[in-house]
């Protein structure tokens, strides 16, 4: 336990681990809520759902597979994964599939809108939890920060470029793009920013990239 504590920085390790894994599970639940709303998925889930429709499998399975591929792209970008990175790849995919198996599709429009709103807010909380645990970014966040460091471009430009590309490719393959996708893109940054300041585990020095996913 001493070596693990040392390897992970040792600061408030118990809270950080709980926060990491709660955040990752809730992230998967939030993805499932948006899928079941049938009003449009999160940008990366448009791609995951498109792959399901073209190739087969599950959204969670493709989330894991795409996460592994994205993680391989870290190598030329010289990004370093952490415990949170590896956990992100595996746990979110399992969580979204488990939630989809239990959660029926919403039918009345009022319930669909409620699923969409709950999914977006829960995703912001989940993102703030696992990013605020400071145990390593998710593979997609690391891809973004890697490109920012290598190109010198702004976080907003890089993040927008990646997500627009992902959405268009996923939509071309049959992924669900709708009002929920647009609302997610417009609101998730400000929401994460609010929750991140409240849920981040204090550290001696905060790096400037901590808030990057919220921009």
ABEGO torsion letter per residue (X at the ends): XAAAAAAAGGBGAAAAAAAAAAAAAAAAAAAAAAAAAGAEBBAAAAAAAAAAAAAEEBAAAAAAAAAAAAAAAAAAAGBBBBAAAAAAAAAAAAAAAAAAAABBBBABAAAAAAAAAAAAAAAAAAAAAAAAAGAEBBAAAAAAAAAAAAAGBBAAAAAAAAAAAAAAAAAAAGBBBBAAAAAAAAAAAAAAAAAAAAABBBBABBBAAAAAAAX
